[in-house]
Amino acid sequence: MDGLSGGLLRTIEALKAIGIDVGSYRLSLYGLFSTIVVAVLLYLAVRIILRSIKWLLRRNTQIDATQRLLAEKLIAIALFVFALLFGIDLLGIDLTALAVFSGAAGLAIGFGLQKTVGNLIAGIILLMDRSIKPGDIIVVGDGSSMGGSALPGGVPNVGRVAKIGVRAVNVVTRDGKKHLIPNELLMTQAVENWSYASPEVRVRMRVPVGYGCDLRLAQRLIMETATANPRILNEPEPAVWITAFGERAVEHELRYWISDPEAGLGNIQGEVFLGIWDRFKEAGIAIPYPRQDVRIIGAPDDSPAPTSKI
């Protein structure tokens, strides 16, 4: 045992001897090695404590998912700050030695982490006011706030909030794409949240009917098609209205409500359109389509035919 302790002391002395002097301070290999060891141990300790806290919070049924996530974020920030200060004190680092560079370093860090700190604070605010929480259905790519446009056919690109992170909100759309939207952007721009007040969403569909058809029969067939779909709610009940007398058709609009927008909007619209097509075809109701008549006015019959010379 004495030999082991003596060898350890000699190793420490050798590591302390290897280094350089910077003014009145000495940077040794022993200091670097001890810093790495302390940093790794503190990181592992923080991770273990965070896992234990998450396990305890998830067993608590009195708080919802949003409050639990907010508590986890705040506790994680507090633990990492405490570990950083404790590590500096444990290593005996004199912070007054950095006083000369503290102003410039603070200014540089402030500019570099401006967006990161802003997104962090925005994420905490989002969790506190519960305007957006994990599991909500929001519109992605349907306006300037999301930096995109709607899908073909006017169907908005909806997505489910999978995670609210430190920097961004992770949104998974119906096509499997993951959008990372910065938290600060969700705070400063308009966001369409379909789950904020109620999961029910109204869908509007344009259905043209020919002028020579029975409009009341067409409306009844449209209503029967909508009520027969299991995803369409009976309360509020579907409705169909004449919106305009168009150039080639009487424009109708079918309006109905669904409670599962995360299951898709394009698929249910396709089912309703196909059902309307089948019923219209059986009843002999025509759906007009754009057509252009082109009349070609030729030269008079008595005009001489053009001749060509070679």
Summary of the structure (lengths in Angstrom):
residues: 310
radius of gyration: 34.5
end to end distance: 117.3
largest distance: 128.1
contacts: 762
relative contact order: 0.07
helix: 49%
strand: 18%
